[in-house]
Amino acid sequence: MRTPLPILLIALHACACLTLQAQTTPVEPTALINTRAAFLRQVMTDSQLLTEQYERALAKVETEVATAGDYEEARAIRQRREQLRALYAGTVSSLATPLPLAQAKLMGSAQALGETIGGWRSNSSGAEWQNFRLMPGRYHLEFEANMSDAPVAGSIYASPKFQPQQSATFEFNEVTILGNAAESHRSFEVLRSTDETTFTTMRVGPLTFTRNPITLRFTSAAGYPANIIRIRNLRLVPVTDETLAVAATVAPTSSTTTLQQATALLKAAIDAAKKITTDAYLTELQTVAAAKPALKDQVDAESRRIKRSTDEKNHPLGTQAITSNVGSLDGFEDINNARLADGAPVSGERFSIVLDGRTLAVRLLWIDCAPVEEKDPGVKRFAKHFNIEDEDAAAMGRAAREFTSGYLRDKPLRLLIRPDRDKDGTLAALLFLPDVGLYQNILVDQGLAAVVAPPREARLSATEKALIATLDTRESAAKNRKPAPGAWALATESEGGKKQ
């Protein structure tokens, strides 16, 4: 059967028009296509929560209708539910909680590259989400990662000992004074990618979180200066949607409530007993002052000290537990709510703080970080301690300075200042951070600082001796850790001499 000529001409004309349109239609830029796709994904994600809530409400209605015997209506509701589920097939659950990079505090050498975290050059670099609101429950951490090699020639890490790694070890945990609890801490590896553009989706967990709000931390367990590692789209996904839905509507379990009640009762009992003893002591002091007027000044000073020690308003959050653990540090001046001064620190353990409008130079007691300049005499001391080359020691000095700058920036600092200053006016101090503890411990743990024993003639309290012993123990643990952190990773097989 022949096609009539007019129809054939019309068809040819239509094809020609379509071809011409295809030729004249401008090709959209890749950036525009990606932006539109991202926008559509965001719209789907934002609307999914309401859709899921509607779908759960339909499920309840379906059960009630079926129980009443109206099976046709129940079947219609079921079909509608299936349509809603199909609409979001393959979409990330809206119940996932994103960890926005804009809300994160970056630490160490970590850098924000748009919505991607990069710059994993030093160990314990990473991101921290403080006071993050999250419904208690069990979650998986999901993210996308790409790991490739990076040239180190010409950089501060230019050393044959820095080689690209085939895998990188990271840690994700809840920050708490109780340490790394097994249920809220995970260590995992990111493997080398096939190319520089392919991101691999990873799932870690499950992790159990029992508090709200919490502080979460994503960090590298070592430094990777010879690799380019990029992490993006961090989010927490509930183990099951049903578990989270129940948790959102059900009150805490009876066991949790019982524990909270018992804790509150115990604290109340301790506070009551403490108050009785303190009041009795203050009354006795007043009796002594009345009987011996010559001692009034000493009694008044002691009374003020007791009242100050019992006033919780004088202690920043978390530092009471610190001081109760380390015992007495008589003679040290207690400074609260200091801030790291603008500009780069002098070194990992030497920096300036700002307090009440004043800028004060500080050095951390009992540790030594390498200087940042290779010609500085202190480089050889540090290199000898870790048994590494001078150039590697200087590189570790720059890494320690960068780590301190990122870790302390914008955090409230509490320092216990030793009364005697250095000749140049620098304050020798112990530095404490809320929910972390002694910052000297952090630098030693990361292999960025050497423990320096005080002179034998120094008169130390039992508490100071205990703190130094803890530093020695942590340094030994860091030296023997696999993989070794910081400067210990560069040490040769022979034992390095320890400074006295």
C-alpha positions as CSV (number, residue, x, y, z in Angstrom):
1,M,0.0,0.0,0.0
2,R,1.5,3.3,-1.1
3,T,1.5,6.3,1.3
4,P,-0.3,9.3,-0.3
5,L,2.1,12.0,-1.5
6,P,0.6,14.8,0.6
7,I,0.9,12.7,3.8
8,L,4.5,11.8,2.9
9,L,5.4,15.4,2.3
10,I,3.9,16.4,5.6
11,A,5.9,13.7,7.4
12,L,9.1,14.8,5.6
13,H,8.4,18.4,6.5
14,A,7.9,17.4,10.2
15,C,11.1,15.4,10.3
16,A,13.0,18.4,8.7
17,C,11.5,20.7,11.3
18,L,12.5,18.4,14.2
19,T,16.0,18.1,12.8
20,L,16.3,21.8,12.4
21,Q,15.0,22.4,15.9
22,A,17.5,19.8,17.2
23,Q,20.3,21.6,15.4
24,T,19.3,25.1,16.6
25,T,18.4,24.2,20.2
26,P,21.4,25.4,22.3
27,V,23.1,22.7,24.4
28,E,22.7,23.4,28.1
29,P,25.8,23.9,30.1
30,T,26.8,21.0,32.3
31,A,26.7,23.2,35.4
32,L,23.1,24.1,34.7
33,I,22.2,20.4,34.2
34,N,23.9,19.5,37.5
35,T,22.2,22.4,39.4
36,R,18.8,21.4,38.1
37,A,19.3,17.8,39.0
38,A,20.5,18.8,42.5
39,F,17.4,21.0,42.9
40,L,15.0,18.2,41.9
41,R,16.7,15.9,44.3
42,Q,16.4,18.5,47.1
43,V,12.7,19.0,46.3
44,M,12.1,15.2,46.4
45,T,13.9,14.9,49.7
46,D,12.1,17.9,51.3
47,S,8.7,16.6,50.3
48,Q,9.4,13.0,51.2
49,L,9.0,13.5,54.9
50,L,5.4,14.7,54.5
51,T,4.7,11.9,52.1
52,E,6.0,9.3,54.4
53,Q,3.9,10.7,57.3
54,Y,0.9,10.6,55.0
55,E,1.7,7.0,54.0
56,R,1.9,5.9,57.7
57,A,-1.4,7.6,58.4
58,L,-3.0,5.7,55.5
59,A,-1.6,2.5,56.9
60,K,-3.4,3.1,60.2
61,V,-6.7,3.9,58.3
62,E,-6.2,0.8,56.2
63,T,-6.0,-1.3,59.3
64,E,-9.2,0.3,60.8
65,V,-11.1,-0.1,57.6
66,A,-10.1,-3.7,57.1
67,T,-11.1,-4.5,60.7
68,A,-14.5,-2.9,60.1
69,G,-15.0,-5.3,57.1
70,D,-14.8,-2.7,54.2
71,Y,-12.2,-4.7,52.2
72,E,-12.7,-2.7,48.9
73,E,-11.9,0.5,50.7
74,A,-8.9,-1.1,52.4
75,R,-7.6,-2.4,49.0
76,A,-7.9,1.1,47.5
77,I,-6.0,2.6,50.4
78,R,-3.3,-0.1,49.9
79,Q,-3.0,0.8,46.2
80,R,-2.5,4.4,47.1
81,R,0.2,3.6,49.6
82,E,2.0,1.5,47.0
83,Q,1.9,4.4,44.6
84,L,3.4,6.8,47.2
85,R,6.2,4.3,47.9
86,A,6.9,3.9,44.2
87,L,7.2,7.6,43.8
88,Y,10.3,7.7,46.0
89,A,11.8,4.4,45.0
90,G,15.6,4.8,45.0
91,T,15.5,8.1,46.8
92,V,17.5,8.5,50.0
93,S,15.2,8.3,53.0
94,S,14.0,11.7,54.3
95,L,14.5,10.3,57.8
96,A,18.2,10.5,57.2
97,T,19.8,13.4,59.1
98,P,22.4,15.3,57.1
99,L,25.6,16.5,58.8
100,P,25.8,19.9,57.1
101,L,29.4,21.1,56.5
102,A,28.2,24.7,57.2
103,Q,27.5,23.7,60.8
104,A,30.8,21.9,61.3
105,K,33.8,23.1,63.1
106,L,36.9,22.0,61.1
107,M,39.9,20.8,63.0
108,G,43.6,20.4,62.1
109,S,44.3,20.6,58.4
110,A,40.8,19.8,57.2
111,Q,39.4,22.3,54.7
112,A,35.9,22.9,53.3
113,L,35.8,22.7,49.5
114,G,32.2,23.6,48.8
115,E,30.2,20.7,50.3
116,T,33.3,18.5,50.4
117,I,35.9,18.1,53.2
118,G,39.5,17.8,52.0
119,G,43.0,18.5,53.3
120,W,43.6,15.4,55.4
121,R,47.3,16.2,55.9
122,S,47.6,15.6,59.6
123,N,46.1,13.1,62.0
124,S,43.0,14.0,63.9
125,S,42.0,16.5,61.3
126,G,38.3,16.5,60.6
127,A,35.0,18.1,61.4
128,E,33.0,18.4,64.6
129,W,29.3,19.1,65.0
130,Q,28.7,20.6,68.4
131,N,25.3,20.4,70.2
132,F,23.9,18.6,67.3
133,R,20.2,17.7,67.7
134,L,19.5,14.1,66.9
135,M,16.7,11.7,67.9
136,P,18.3,9.0,70.2
137,G,18.5,5.6,68.4
138,R,20.6,3.4,66.2
139,Y,22.1,4.9,63.0
140,H,24.4,4.1,60.1
141,L,26.8,6.8,59.0
142,E,26.7,7.2,55.2
143,F,29.0,9.3,53.0
144,E,30.7,9.5,49.7
145,A,34.5,9.3,49.4
146,N,37.2,9.7,46.8
147,M,40.9,9.0,47.5
148,S,43.7,9.6,45.0
149,D,47.4,10.3,44.9
150,A,48.8,13.8,45.3
151,P,52.3,15.1,44.4
152,V,54.2,16.4,47.4
153,A,57.1,17.9,45.6
154,G,57.6,21.5,46.6
155,S,55.2,21.2,49.6
156,I,56.0,21.4,53.3
157,Y,55.7,17.6,53.3
158,A,58.3,17.1,50.6
159,S,60.0,14.0,52.0
160,P,60.6,10.5,50.6
161,K,59.0,9.1,53.8
162,F,55.6,10.6,52.7
163,Q,54.2,8.2,50.2
164,P,50.7,7.8,48.8
165,Q,48.6,5.3,50.7
166,Q,46.2,2.7,49.3
167,S,43.8,3.2,52.2
168,A,43.0,5.8,54.9
169,T,41.7,5.1,58.4
170,F,39.0,7.4,59.8
171,E,37.0,7.5,63.0
172,F,33.5,8.7,63.7
173,N,32.3,9.1,67.3
174,E,30.2,10.9,69.8
175,V,32.4,13.3,71.9
176,T,31.8,12.6,75.6
177,I,33.9,12.7,78.8
178,L,33.2,9.0,79.1
179,G,35.6,8.3,76.3
180,N,35.0,6.3,73.2
181,A,32.1,4.0,74.0
182,A,32.0,1.0,71.7
183,E,28.3,1.6,70.7
184,S,29.0,5.3,69.7
185,H,32.4,5.0,68.1
186,R,33.5,3.4,64.8
187,S,36.9,3.1,63.0
188,F,36.9,2.3,59.3
189,E,38.9,2.6,56.1
190,V,38.5,4.5,52.9
191,L,40.1,2.7,49.9
192,R,41.9,4.3,47.0
193,S,39.6,5.2,44.1
194,T,39.9,4.1,40.5
195,D,40.2,7.7,39.4
196,E,39.9,11.2,40.7
197,T,36.2,11.7,39.8
198,T,34.6,8.5,41.1
199,F,33.0,8.7,44.6
200,T,32.2,5.6,46.5
201,T,29.2,5.5,48.8
202,M,30.1,4.0,52.2
203,R,28.1,2.9,55.2
204,V,29.5,2.6,58.7
205,G,27.8,1.3,61.8
206,P,25.4,0.8,63.3
207,L,26.1,3.4,66.1
208,T,23.9,4.0,69.1
209,F,23.2,7.5,70.4
210,T,21.3,8.0,73.7
211,R,21.5,11.7,74.2
212,N,20.1,14.8,72.5
213,P,21.8,17.1,71.7
214,I,25.2,15.5,71.2
215,T,28.6,16.4,69.7
216,L,29.8,14.3,66.8
217,R,33.3,14.1,65.4
218,F,34.6,12.8,62.0
219,T,38.4,12.6,62.0
220,S,41.4,10.9,60.3
221,A,43.3,8.4,62.4
222,A,46.5,9.4,60.7
223,G,47.8,12.1,58.3
224,Y,47.8,11.6,54.5
225,P,49.8,14.4,53.0
226,A,50.6,12.4,49.9
227,N,46.9,11.7,49.1
228,I,43.9,13.8,48.0
229,I,40.9,12.6,50.0
230,R,37.5,14.1,49.6
231,I,34.5,13.3,51.8
232,R,31.0,14.6,51.0
233,N,27.3,14.0,51.7
234,L,27.7,12.9,55.3
235,R,24.4,11.8,56.9
236,L,23.0,9.6,59.6
237,V,20.5,7.0,58.5
238,P,18.2,5.2,61.0
239,V,18.8,1.5,61.1
240,T,15.0,1.1,60.4
241,D,12.4,3.7,59.7
242,E,10.0,1.9,62.0
243,T,12.4,2.1,64.9
244,L,12.8,5.9,64.5
245,A,9.0,6.4,64.0
246,V,8.4,4.6,67.3
247,A,11.2,6.6,69.0
248,A,9.6,9.9,67.9
249,T,6.3,9.1,69.6
250,V,7.1,6.8,72.5
251,A,8.4,8.0,75.8
252,P,11.8,6.8,77.1
253,T,11.9,3.2,78.2
254,S,11.2,2.4,81.8
255,S,14.9,1.3,82.3
256,T,16.1,4.7,81.0
257,T,13.6,6.6,83.2
258,T,14.7,4.5,86.2
259,L,18.3,5.3,85.6
260,Q,17.7,9.0,85.2
261,Q,15.6,9.1,88.4
262,A,18.3,7.2,90.4
263,T,21.0,9.6,89.1
264,A,18.9,12.6,90.1
265,L,18.3,11.2,93.6
266,L,22.0,10.4,94.0
267,K,23.1,13.9,93.0
268,A,20.5,15.4,95.3
269,A,21.7,13.3,98.2
270,I,25.4,14.2,97.5
271,D,24.5,18.0,97.2
272,A,22.6,17.9,100.4
273,A,25.4,16.1,102.3
274,K,27.9,18.5,100.9
275,K,25.8,21.5,101.9
276,I,25.5,20.3,105.5
277,T,29.2,19.8,105.8
278,T,30.1,23.2,104.1
279,D,27.6,25.1,106.3
280,A,29.0,23.5,109.4
281,Y,32.5,24.4,108.4
282,L,31.6,28.0,107.6
283,T,29.9,28.3,111.0
284,E,33.0,27.0,112.7
285,L,35.1,29.5,110.8
286,Q,32.9,32.4,112.1
287,T,33.3,31.1,115.6
288,V,37.0,31.1,115.3
289,A,37.0,34.6,113.9
290,A,34.8,35.8,116.8
291,A,37.1,34.2,119.3
292,K,40.4,35.4,117.7
293,P,39.9,38.7,115.9
294,A,43.6,38.6,114.7
295,L,42.7,35.7,112.4
296,K,39.7,37.5,110.8
297,D,41.5,38.2,107.5
298,Q,42.6,34.5,107.1
299,V,39.1,33.3,108.1
300,D,37.5,35.6,105.6
301,A,39.8,34.4,102.8
302,E,39.0,30.8,103.7
303,S,35.3,31.5,103.7
304,R,35.5,33.1,100.3
305,R,37.4,30.1,99.0
306,I,34.8,27.6,100.3
307,K,31.9,29.6,98.9
308,R,33.7,30.0,95.5
309,S,34.4,26.3,95.3
310,T,30.8,25.4,96.0
311,D,29.3,27.9,93.5
312,E,28.8,26.0,90.2
313,K,28.5,29.3,88.3
314,N,32.3,29.8,88.8
315,H,33.0,26.7,86.7
316,P,32.5,26.4,83.0
317,L,30.6,23.3,81.7
318,G,32.7,20.2,82.0
319,T,35.7,21.7,84.0
320,Q,34.4,20.7,87.4
321,A,34.8,17.0,86.4
322,I,38.3,17.8,85.2
323,T,39.5,19.4,88.5
324,S,37.8,16.7,90.6
325,N,39.7,14.1,88.7
326,V,43.2,15.7,88.8
327,G,42.9,16.7,92.4
328,S,44.5,19.8,93.9
329,L,46.7,22.2,91.9
330,D,47.3,24.8,94.6
331,G,49.3,27.8,93.4
332,F,48.0,27.7,89.8
333,E,45.9,30.6,88.6
334,D,42.6,29.5,87.1
335,I,41.6,31.3,83.9
336,N,38.3,30.6,82.2
337,N,36.7,31.5,78.9
338,A,39.9,32.6,77.1
339,R,40.1,32.4,73.3
340,L,42.9,31.6,70.9
341,A,44.2,34.9,69.5
342,D,43.9,35.6,65.8
343,G,46.8,34.7,63.6
344,A,48.9,31.5,63.5
345,P,50.3,30.1,66.7
346,V,54.1,30.2,67.2
347,S,54.2,26.4,67.3
348,G,52.0,23.6,68.4
349,E,52.5,24.3,72.1
350,R,53.2,28.0,72.0
351,F,50.4,30.5,71.1
352,S,48.6,33.6,72.3
353,I,45.3,33.9,74.0
354,V,42.8,36.7,74.4
355,L,41.3,37.3,77.9
356,D,39.3,40.4,78.8
357,G,40.8,42.4,76.0
358,R,44.4,41.4,76.8
359,T,46.6,39.2,74.7
360,L,48.8,36.8,76.6
361,A,51.6,34.5,75.4
362,V,51.2,30.9,76.6
363,R,53.3,27.7,76.4
364,L,52.0,24.3,77.4
365,L,53.7,22.6,80.3
366,W,55.7,19.4,80.0
367,I,55.5,19.0,76.2
368,D,57.6,20.2,73.3
369,C,56.5,20.6,69.7
370,A,59.1,21.0,66.9
371,P,59.7,24.6,65.7
372,V,58.4,25.3,62.2
373,E,61.8,26.5,60.8
374,E,64.4,23.8,60.1
375,K,67.2,26.1,61.2
376,D,65.8,26.5,64.7
377,P,68.0,24.6,67.3
378,G,64.8,23.1,68.8
379,V,64.4,21.0,65.6
380,K,67.3,18.8,66.5
381,R,65.9,18.1,70.0
382,F,62.6,17.0,68.6
383,A,64.3,14.9,65.9
384,K,66.4,13.2,68.5
385,H,63.4,12.4,70.7
386,F,61.6,10.7,67.8
387,N,64.7,9.5,66.0
388,I,63.7,11.2,62.7
389,E,65.4,13.5,60.2
390,D,65.6,17.2,60.9
391,E,63.5,18.0,57.8
392,D,60.8,15.6,59.0
393,A,60.9,17.2,62.5
394,A,60.3,20.7,60.9
395,A,57.4,19.3,58.9
396,M,55.9,17.8,62.1
397,G,56.4,21.3,63.7
398,R,54.3,22.9,60.9
399,A,51.7,20.1,61.2
400,A,51.5,20.6,65.0
401,R,51.0,24.4,64.6
402,E,48.3,23.9,62.0
403,F,46.6,21.3,64.2
404,T,46.6,23.6,67.3
405,S,45.3,26.4,65.2
406,G,42.4,24.4,63.9
407,Y,41.6,22.5,67.1
408,L,41.5,25.5,69.5
409,R,40.0,28.1,67.2
410,D,36.7,29.5,68.6
411,K,36.7,27.1,71.6
412,P,36.4,28.3,75.2
413,L,39.7,27.7,76.8
414,R,40.4,27.0,80.5
415,L,44.0,27.4,81.6
416,L,45.7,26.7,84.9
417,I,48.6,29.1,85.0
418,R,51.8,28.5,87.0
419,P,52.6,31.6,89.1
420,D,56.2,32.0,87.9
421,R,56.4,33.4,84.3
422,D,59.2,32.8,81.8
423,K,61.8,35.4,81.4
424,D,60.0,36.8,78.3
425,G,56.7,37.0,80.2
426,T,55.3,33.8,78.6
427,L,52.8,32.0,80.9
428,A,53.4,28.3,81.5
429,A,50.0,26.6,81.6
430,L,47.9,23.5,81.6
431,L,45.1,23.8,79.0
432,F,41.7,22.1,79.4
433,L,38.9,21.8,76.9
434,P,35.2,21.0,77.8
435,D,34.4,17.3,77.1
436,V,38.0,16.7,76.1
437,G,40.3,17.2,79.1
438,L,44.0,18.1,79.0
439,Y,45.0,19.4,75.6
440,Q,48.6,18.3,76.2
441,N,47.3,14.7,76.0
442,I,45.8,15.3,72.6
443,L,49.1,16.5,71.1
444,V,51.0,13.6,72.6
445,D,48.4,11.1,71.4
446,Q,48.8,12.3,67.8
447,G,52.6,12.1,67.8
448,L,52.9,15.9,67.4
449,A,54.5,16.6,70.8
450,A,57.3,15.1,72.9
451,V,56.9,14.7,76.7
452,V,59.5,16.8,78.5
453,A,60.3,15.7,82.1
454,P,60.6,18.7,84.5
455,P,64.0,19.4,86.2
456,R,64.7,17.0,89.1
457,E,64.9,19.8,91.5
458,A,61.4,21.0,90.7
459,R,59.0,20.7,93.6
460,L,55.8,19.1,92.2
461,S,52.6,18.3,93.9
462,A,51.2,14.8,93.8
463,T,48.6,15.9,91.2
464,E,51.3,17.3,88.9
465,K,53.3,14.1,89.2
466,A,50.2,12.1,88.3
467,L,49.6,14.3,85.2
468,I,53.2,13.9,84.0
469,A,52.9,10.1,84.5
470,T,49.8,10.1,82.4
471,L,51.6,11.9,79.6
472,D,54.4,9.4,79.7
473,T,51.9,6.5,79.5
474,R,50.1,8.1,76.6
475,E,53.4,8.7,74.7
476,S,54.3,5.1,75.1
477,A,50.9,4.0,73.8
478,A,51.2,6.4,70.8
479,K,54.7,5.1,70.0
480,N,53.5,1.4,69.9
481,R,50.2,2.1,68.1
482,K,49.6,0.6,64.7
483,P,49.5,2.6,62.5
484,A,51.8,4.9,64.4
485,P,50.7,8.5,64.6
486,G,52.5,11.7,63.7
487,A,56.3,11.7,64.1
488,W,56.3,8.1,65.4
489,A,55.3,7.0,61.9
490,L,58.6,8.5,60.6
491,A,60.8,7.0,63.3
492,T,63.5,4.5,62.2
493,E,63.7,1.1,63.7
494,S,66.3,2.0,66.3
495,E,65.1,3.6,69.6
496,G,65.1,7.4,69.8
497,G,66.6,8.9,72.9
498,K,64.2,10.6,75.3
499,K,64.9,14.1,76.6
500,Q,65.5,14.7,80.2
